[in-house]
Amino acid sequence: MRCIKTREKSVAACLKSRTDYAQNLDKTEQGQLVSSYKCSPLTVDEEFMLSKRQYELVTGRRQKNDVIAYQIRQSFKPGEITAEEANKVGYELAMRFTKGKYAFLVATHTDREHIHNHIIYNSTALDCSRKFRDFLLSGLAVQRLSDLICLKHSLSAIEIKPYRERQKRVLYPPKESNRDQLCGVIDSILADKPGSYEEFLKKLEQQGYEVKRGKFTSVKGVRQKRFIRFRTLGAGYSEEELKANHSGIPHGGFVIRSGKTGWNQENSHVIEYSLKLDSNPEFTSCVIVAYARAAYRLYKEGQNGCKTVFDIAPAYLSAKDGAELRKNLL
């Protein structure tokens, strides 16, 4: 496969995008499965570009439609080879095909069921005196050389069959669209019952989505080019429905305390406090303030330690003093 420049990108940008993808840390076990010949993986794109400038100085030639680099993809049967061995096989393939006259990079990817190599070699020779001359049926030559190396390492090779005897693929795995992925992420966030619509949006951002607030809220994933509006996702995912159905989360709880009284502990008692609330943040804030007030008053009295709700007298919770409570409640 040739790597050539496009109208949208410069030569350097095209080359860097290829080498960066090949050396993706998530695909190469944090860069452990990357090897190279006569170049450094960290600066491979810059070294390739430098060799092209030197080629122009040495030969005085400059081509308009210059080939930046060449790429070979080599795949292996699942479960037949380790990633480390695959990288060595790819290195041997690149060395034998280029005859050691061109710098190259070998990156082994393990993100798919089948381990595969991305081999990128420079189109300019090491001595910068000539370019790699692609020839007719070069892909077939690479395939046969790869098969020979695989057989040498006791690996399987694809058996070439006549067209009519080839097994045709009928079923294809379903592809999940960006909208389907977004709906799945939204469902997982709503399952955790966020406390508010803003909290829901923050959790979306934590999942790697960019949120654009405005008349219509829209989000965009990491590798998406366009934003997706909630209203276009279907029933149950519009901004109005999300705010109405998931902004108010009902909550509550109950506390049970049991004990015995009497001279011989013959009387059993159970006290139960229960509370059921709709979305009520002002009530929750009042409870927090009341128990903070109680903690302060207990501290002033010299009391400390862990206490339950039953251990706190109501007088400690109220903003009124004991005299006012007895006057108003008794």
Buried (B, 14 or more C-beta within 10 A) or exposed (E): EEBEBEEEEEBBEBBBEBBEEBBBEEBBBEEEBBBBBBBEBEEBBBBBBEBBEBBBEEEEEEEEEBBBBBBBEBBBEEEBBEBEBBBBBBBBBBBEBBEEEBBBBBBBBBEEEBBBBBBBBBBBBBEBEBBBEEEEEEEEEBBEBBBEBBEEEEBEBEEEEEEEEEEEEEEEEEEEEBEEEBBEBBEEBBEEEBBBBEBBBBBBEEBEBEBEEEEEBBBBBEEBEEBBBBBEBEEEBBBEEBBEEBBBBEBEEEEEEEEEEEEEEEEEEEEEEEEEEEBBEEEEEEEEEBBEBBBEBBEEEEEEEEEEEEEBEEBBBBEEEEEEEEEEEE
